[in-house]
Amino acid sequence: MNTTGELNWFRSSYSGSEGDDCVEVARTPRAVHVRDSKDIDGPRFAVSPSAWAGFLGYAAR
């Protein structure tokens, strides 16, 4: 989070170069927030950092 309390979102390096499959994440000490960059006001979800690490390990296989 920045000093205004807003999340600092960044796009996955694996998102589509055409802008069609874009995932953005924002990390805080207690959660990893995930959203679709094409719909920034749309649904989001958040998971614990340990759950996110487990997902990344699984997805990398």
C-alpha positions, 0 to 999 in steps of 0.5 A: 500500500502507498501512503494514501492507503491505495493498493499498488497494482502490478501486472503479471509478466505472463499476461497476454501481450495483446492485453487480452489476459491480464491479471494484476496483483497488489501485495500487502503484509497480510494479503495478496489482492488479485483483479482483472486489469480489464475490469479494475472496478470489477470483482477482486479476491484476496488470499494470504501470502502463504496461500499465494506462494503455494499457488505460485509453486503449483502453477510453476510446475 
